[in-house]
């Protein structure tokens, strides 16, 4: 399965709408006109209820917010306004500078089956649950928090079905556990900056995450990006082993970003040196899975993500700058 959706894949629109969405998103006024992909107030409250039930076990002491992230090119993320709109109701929802917000429980909004409406086109943004446990160091994430983010996000309906890429999603969207607990789940999370490596910390070990955890696993190529909520966030996207109970809830994830210097002892790909060209790397390693980013940088993943014979073998990641020269590389030993 592939939630390269990962959540919030938007429903397909007609040709004219698709052309309009590809252009810079204009600011619009909040009105009481509901869009088919506006977020359901009832479903978001159900997500809040699931958080209340499961947080004491998975993320004791954690807090829940929701957060808005850009999905389409040209989306203005400043000055976003939100309202819960019903048949006779219009309740403003305060939005923090980081575009996070919380929802109040309102009996009338529930009764009128209200919708959460933004002064942006709903499909221009990605919606996420944001769960944070106390005591987690800045820049790190706790796996139990991420597990709960997936469950709350799916329960709250923050994922929209897209029949163009994921016709099979129809059944899954009604059952969050099928997404969040499936070994082949592909629920996407996002870092604050473009990411280069993810490391899992538990049981006194620090284990580099597989390369398939990065950049939607290389599965989303340029023609598919408009149908993925990672369209402008591909370089910040990652998966986490939320389905794997071998990693406890208190596992921590740390991140190396593209602009960070390589940490001491980080193994580079043999023969690949900073400043080499794409042609030189291809001559040395052969073709990999190329993942281009909007700023011109590009990551090459080895073995190719479509090579099923490569299971368990060493993995290579090479990052190129916008000029096509190596910035850094990383060797990950094969799984035993």
N, C-alpha and C positions, 0 to 999 in steps of 0.2 A: 504494500500500500504506500501511498505517497502523499502525505499532507504537505505537499509542496504548495499547498494550501496553506496549508501549512499555516495556520488558519488564514484567514479570512479571504478566501477566494471569492471574487465577486461574481454575481450572476451575469451571464452574457447579455449584452444589449444588442440592439440592431446595428447595422452598418453606420448609420448617421451618428448614433450615440457613441459608438466606438471611436469614430474620427474625432468627435468633440472631446472625449475623455483623453485622447492622446496629446491634446494641446494643454497649455498652462491652465490650471484650474482657476476660474474667476471666483471672487468672493460673492456670496449671495446672502440675502437676509434670511433669518430664521422665520419660517412661517408655519402655519398649522397644516400645510400640505404634506402628507406622509409619502415617503418614498418606499418602494417595496423592500429596499435593503436597509432602511432605518432599523435601529436596534430595538427590539421589543422590551418594554419595561418589565413585563412579567417574567420573561426569560432571564433578564439580568438579575432580577430579585431571586429567581431560582438558583442562579449561580452563586449569589450571596448566601443563600440558605445552605448550599453544598459546602461553601467555605466554612460556615459556622459549624457544620456537622463534622468535617474532616480535619480542620486545622488543629484541634487539640491533640490529635495523634501524629499527623504528618508535619505540622509546623506550629508547635506550641508557642503562644505569645505573638504570632505573626499578625500583620495588618493586611487588609485588602484594599486596593484601589483599582481603578481602571485607567488605562492610558491610551492616548491617541498618538499614532506615528504616521509619517507620510507614506503613501502607497504609490501615488502617481507622480510623474515628473511635473514640476511647476506648482505643486500644492503649497500654499502659504500656511504655515503652522503657527503664525503669530495671530493673537487676537481671536482665537476660536471661541465661539459661544455655543452653549448647549442648552436645550430645553427639553423637558418631558412634556409632550403634547398629547392631549386626549380630545374627546369630543367637545368638552367645555373647559378643559384644563390647559394651562400653560405655566409650567414651573421652571424657573431658571436653575441651572446646575453650575455652580462655580467651577472654573477650570484653573488649575495652578499653572505657574510659568513653565513647568515641564510637560504641560498638557495632560496631567493626571487629574483624576476627579473621583469622588465618592458619590454614591447615590443614597438619598434618604428614602425610607419606606413611607409610602403615601397611599392610604386606602383608596382615595378617589382615583389616583393614577392607575392603581391595580384594577379597580372596578371598570374604568373606561378603556382598559387594554391600551394604555398609553405607549407612545414610541419616543425614543430618545433621538432628537433631531439636532443636527449641527448646522452652522452657517457655512458649511462646505458641502460639496457633493459627497455623499456618504462613501461611495466607492473610491474616492480619492485618498481615503485614510485607512490605516490598519488599526483595528481595535484589539486591545490586549488586557487580560487580567494581570495585575502586578502585586505579587505576594512577597512580603519582606519579613523575615524573622529577625529579632533583635540579636545583636552581637556578631553579625556577619561583617567581616572586614570590607571596607569600601573597595569596589571593583571586583568582588567575588560574589558568586551566587551559590545558594544552598539547594541541593537536589530536591529535598522535600518541598521547598517553596515552588520549584519549577513543576514538579508533579502536580501540585495543587493549582498552579496557574493553568495548566492544560485542562484539568477537570472543570475548573470554574469557567474558563473561557469557552469550552465546548458546551457546558450546561447553559451558559448565558447566551448562546447563539452568536458568538463573535466570529464564527466561520460561516461563509456563504458558499453554497454549492455552485460549481461551474461545470456544466455538462460538456463544455468543449474539451476539457482535459480529464475530468474526474467524474465520469458518469456513475461510477460505482459508489460515490460518496453519499448518495441519497439515503441509504440505510444507515450509514455510519453516523450521519449528523444527528440522528435521534438517540445515539448511544455513545456518550463520551468515553466510556471505558474501552470501547473497541478501538478508539484512536489512541488513547493515552496508555493503554496496557498492552498494545500489540507490539511484538518484537520488531516488526517492520514499520512501526509508526514513524511519521515524518512531521510531527508538530514542530514548527519553527519558533525559535526564540531569537531575540536580537540584542546585540551588545551596543554600548554607547558610541563606539568608534569602530572603524574597519578592523576586523579580527584576522589574525594569522594562525593562532594555535590555541587549543583548549586543553587544559590538564585537569584530571580528576584526582582529588586528594581524599583518601580514606584508609583506615587501618594502617596508618603510618606509611602509606605508599603514595607516590605521585606518578600517575599513569597518563601519558599523552593520549588524548582521544583519537579514534580513527579519523582519517581524512574525510570519510563519508559524512562525518558530523558537520563539516564546514560547507558553506555556500550551497545549501540544499543538496549536498552530495554530488554536485555537478550535473544534476538531472534536469535543471531548468535552463534551457538554452534561450538565446535572444528571442526567437519567435514566440516562446511561451511566456516570457516575462510579463506581458500585459495581463495575463490571467493569474498571476501569482501576487500575493500581497508583499512579496519580497522585491517587487519591481525596482524600487529605488534603494532597497536595503539589502541587496544580495551580499554585499561585502561585509555586512554586519550580522548575517544570519548564521545560526548554528543549531544543531540538534543536541539533545542531552539524553542519556540512557534512562529516561523516566520509566520505562517498561521493565528494566533489569533490576530485580530485587537483590542481586548480588552486590549492588551499590546501595548502602543504607541512606535513609533520608538526610542524615547529617553529613553526607559527602559534600565537599566543597568543589566548585569549579573556579579555576583561575584562567586568565586570558592574557595572551600576548597579542598586541595589536600590530598592524602592518607598519606603523611608524616607530615602534619600539625597537631599540637595539636588541639583538639576539642575546638571551641570558647566557651567563657563563656555562660552558659545558654543553650547550645545545648542539646536537649533531647536524652538521650541514650535509647536503647531498654530495657524495664523493665526486670530484671532478668539476663540480659547478661552483663558479666563483663570481663574486660581485662584479657587475659590469659586462658580463658576457651577454651576447645577443640571443634572441630566440633561435636563430639559425644554428648557433653553436650548441645550444642546449639540445635542440632536436637531433643534431648530429651525434651527440653523446648518449642521449636517453631514448631517442625515438619520439613518436607522437604521444602526447598525453591528452587528458581531458582538459580543454582550455575553458576557463571561466572568466569572461571579460566583465569589467566593471565600468560604471558610468563615468568615472574620472579618468579612464584610459588605462588604468592598471589591469593586470591580467594574472590569474593564478593557473598553473598547470598542475594537474593531479596525476600521479603515477602509483600503481598501474592504472590504466584507463578504467573509469568507473563501470564500463560495460563489459569488462573482462572478468568473467566469473571464475576463470582458472587462477586468478591472482589471490584468492582467499588465503589469508594467513601469511602472505609474503610481505617483505619490507615495503614501506610506502614512502614516496617522495612528494614533496610540495615545493614548487619553485614560484616565486613572486617576481613579476616584471613591472617596471615602472611604465609610465605612459609613453616613453621613448623606446620601449621594447628591450630594456636591459635589466639584468638580474639585480634585484634589491637584496634578497636573501633567500635561503632555501632551508628545508628541514627534512631530516631523515627520521622516520618512525619505524622501529623494529617491528617485524611481523608478529602477529598474535600466535601464541603457542596453544 
